[in-house]
């Protein structure tokens, strides 16, 4: 990029989209914080519509992603991976996993 193009871009006022996005991000942060940071883009979008702030859901998704806002994901738990060299508990019920015929064990 040439020096003149760089300076022209630097001096150019912000676009209407950027100004609208900055105002919308403030509303998104407010709704997200009021929900205890549990709302995702769909719920934030729905709450904004109820409060009279109209925008597209994809815009809310994009701005939340850019701002680092994300919802709490329920129901997903971490997997426990046991240490391979850890001692195993003894087999107290004497389980035998060999079947001599079908449906018999």
Secondary structure, DSSP 4 states (H G I P E B T S, - for coil): --HHHHHHHHHSPPPHHHHHHHHHHHHHHHHHHHTTS---HHHHHHHHHHTT----HHHHHHHHHHHT------S--PPP---TTSPPPP-TT------SSTT--
